[in-house]
Amino acid sequence: MFNKNYKIIFLMSLMMGTIISITSNSWFSVWMGLEINLLSFMPLISNSKMMNSTEASLKYFLSQTIASSVLLLTSILLTMSFYMENEFIYLNLNKYMYLMFMCSLLMKMGAAPFHFWFPGVMEGLTWSNCFILMTWQKIAPIMLMFNIINLTNMMMLIIIIIFSMIVGTIGGLNQTSLRKLMAYSSINHLSWMMTSLMANEHLWMIYMTIYTLLSLSIIYMMNLYNLSYINQIYSFKTNNKLSKFSFMLMMLSLGGLPPFLGFLPKWLIIQMLIKNNLNFLPTIMVMMTLITLFYYMRISFSAFMLSYSENKWKLMNNIKNFNNNKMLKFNFINYNLILSFTSMTGLIMSTMMNNWY
């Protein structure tokens, strides 16, 4: 994935920063781990081949620096509040401090209404870095939010979830860039991840694992064929319908369409919300998810047409290089077919195992 050895070192440092943050006992150590993560990711996203790489790096650095500054300032104020003698001021100050914590973590992960940097940064990254930004970079902020979720106003969290769901849904409708579309899709999935934190972290781990596997398959295909815009979907890999069809199944599974595996974590979250008498929230989330299926179906449209006119000249060089590497072709097709089969049967198998036990 990386053609330079020093990037492997920064990738290991990136992972170490996240692990330091989620295993820390103090907010200062959390801030230090997040800063290590930030400074390790900056060299990875610097790519001279990408047109908007410099702009994306600057946007990411500024947004993450603002969030880190707010988190550090809040941790200092929270420490100072422990020495206040007035109990009323102490309790009210703590409430606002944890709210500032949550806002800084929301900006770190790119959730609405602090998502202003996320689509622009995604547009200037390579697909491998997009995958890191969509998955690994969200682990530390979400797990840190799980630690303070009981100390903040639950209604504030519900408003953030609904707002992220609406932004991720409406923002992706008019996008032609696949990177921006995946960015708004990530914001939409982020609202489901934050909802899963209202139950327990095990439900979030199930959602994150399935989302990571599906995103890995889709982004690997887009990187392999150098896809950047929706109109390129209609012309890629016309001589292998099976791999194209499996790729489209991955897209529908990522959208949460039953009976694919991507619907399983959403099903569990909806069931959890209904048991807790939060009927309004799953209603809004299901309605918004149905709208997001529109732009997933728009990408998948060409794979399900029985007769469709396709241009074969746009990506002939990429297809020729891919066909020349038979081992890569064999490994990729097997990997994609295994994931497709798992996506199609995973929900059924999970339901059968649940009923069995």
C-alpha positions, 0 to 999 in steps of 0.5 A: 500500500505504501511505496516508501519505507518511512511511511510504515514507521509513521503508520506504526506511530499512528496506531501507537498514538491511538492506543495511548489515547484509549488506554490513558488514565488522564486527559493529558495523556489522551491529548498526547496520544491524539497529538502523536496520532495527528503528527504521524498522519500528516506525512502519510497524507502528503502526496505530490501526485494528488492535486489537492494534497497540500490543501487537504493536509492544511485543512486536516492540520488546522481542524485537528489543532483547534480540536486538540487545543480545546481538549487541552484547555478543557482538561486544564480548566477541569483540573482547576475546578477540583480546587473550587470551594463553591459546590454549585459553581463546581457542578455547573462548571463540570457540566460545561467542561464535559460538553466542551470535551464532547465538542472537541471529540466530535471535531476530531472524528468529523461529526456534524456540525463540526464536519466542515473539514471532512469532505474537503480533506477526503477529496485530496487524499489517496484511497488508502489514506481515505480508508484510514481516515474513515475507520482508524482515525475514528476509534480514539475519539469514539471510545473517549466519548464513551467514557464521558457519555454518562456525564453529559446531557443525553439530549445533546447527544441525540441532537448531534446524532440526528444532525449527523444523520441528516448531513450525511444523507443530504450532503451525499445526494448531489455528489459526483465525486466518489471520495466526497460521497464516501465522506458523507457516507462515513458521517452517516455511519458515524451517527449510527456508531454514536447511537451504539455507544448509548448501549455498550461498547460491544455493539459499537465494536460489531458495527465498526468491524462490519463497517471496516470490512465493507469499506476495505473491499470497496476502497480496494476496488476503487484504488485498483481501478483508479476510480474517482467519479461516478461516471467512471463506474459505468466503464470499469471492468466490463470483461468481468461481470462477477467482480463488478457484481460483487462490488455492487453488492458490497455497496448495497451492504454498506448502505444497510439494505436487508438481507445483507450483513450491513443491516445486522448492526443497524438492526441491533441498534434499532432493537436497542433503541426501541427497548429503551423507549426511544421510538422517535430516534430510530424512526428518523434514522431509518428514514434518513438511511432509506434516502442514503440508499438512493446514492448507493443505488445510483452507483450500483445501477450499471451492475444490475442492468441486463442491457447497458451501453458501456464505454471501454476506452476510458480505463483500458490501461488500468484494466490491461495492467490488472489483467497482466498481474494474474496473481493479483487478479486471482487474489482480489477476485477470491477476496471480493467473492468471499466478502460478498458471500459473507455479506449475503449470508451473514445476516441469515447465519447470525439470525440462525445462530441467535435462535439456536442458542 
